[in-house]
Amino acid sequence: MNKSINKDTSVETLRGFAIVLVVIGHVIGSGADGGMKVEEDSFLRYFYFTFQYLRMPLFTVISGWVYALRPATKTNLLDFNVKKIRRLLLPLLFVGGTYYILQSIIPGTNFSYELKDIWRLLVYPYTFYWYLQSLFLVFIVISVLDAGAKLNSFKNWIVFFILSLVFLFVRDAFIPESSANVYGYKGAMYLLPFFAIGVGIKRFKQQFDNKYFVWANAIVLIAGLIFQQLVGVNVIDYDLSNSSGVGLLIGVAGVMVCLRIHFTIKSMVWIGGYAYTIFLFHSFGTSGGRILLNKVGIESTPVVFAVSLFMGLFLPIIAEEILDHFSLTRLLFLGRAFKMPTPQKRHTFKLNFISNK
């Protein structure tokens, strides 16, 4: 396990909630052809809709916050990004590759791909593993800027944050959706503003803790959520998306509010410590649980949801406990250093998500 650094159990609590929301989202599925294939008018679809603009933004802003604990510098820039290759891209290839193969050969999966196209993992986004490619690009951008001391002032941070929003607008307005999304650069443009927020909250605490700023964000968030619900029940005709005006506003205001709410829930802190591994392996559990239940004739929505969620959360934890004990598997499947972990008590408070070790 990673050693805790400047641990903040409130952030770990949020990370626990964030990964639970991510897993729930993948259990339900983003549409009628994914996950449990729930109907558009079901409660589960409503739940997915309500949190869809907060799940990945919250996950990403926490990554930015954690990065700011030990940012890249001019002297460690190369080593920093080599470690990111290990931490992000090796699991992308080995965990993502394993999942790709299983989807190709196991009956009952929602999507199946030709084994001959597995090389695409090296170039293009694949299912939710797009996040790893895109986050790697974000780390490169931020680390280069930090190595040049370009984000050390609040003024510079504001300029960069505004530019990241401009880049996102340019993506949506001028880059065709059909154009090749080489190495997930489109996803990186979406994640960049949220990662920047995480860095800013950690680095410029005084500005972000201003009570008027916090209340303004809370008001914007509430207004955005109300607007979203009105769109959801067809009272307002508006095309919502993650990067649309309102969707983006909910995400930006929401993550800022969440990082200002300080509370600790031990169970979420514990789950948060496994967040990265859960992200990597959760679909093995969610898909496996659903397929196994369907094979034995169990199709009850509450049962399938509960079992899939349980397996999506706890199968990865078991996998980490096993894989972390072998040098090669901890390197290839967890992205950790090629060495045996130092013996220590398990299940301690950790900040191990995308950290350098």
Secondary structure, DSSP 8 states (H G I E B T S, - for coil): ----SS--HHHHHHHHHHHHHHHHHHHH-SSTTSTT---TTSHHHHHHHHHTTTHHHHHHHHHHHHHTTS---TTTHHHHHHHHIIIIIHHHHHHHHHHHHHHHHSTT-S----GGGGGGGGTS--GGGHHHHHHHHHHHHHHHHHHTT-SSSHHHHHHHHHHHHHHHHHHHHHS-TTS--GGGHHHHHHHHHHHHHHHHHHH-HHHHT-HHHHHHHHHHHHHHHHHHHHHHTTSS-----TTSHHHHHHHHHHHHHHTT-----HHHHHHHTTHHHHHHHHHHHHHHHHHHHHHTT---HHHHHHHHHHHHHHHHHHHHHHHTTSHHHHHHTT---SS------SS-----TT---
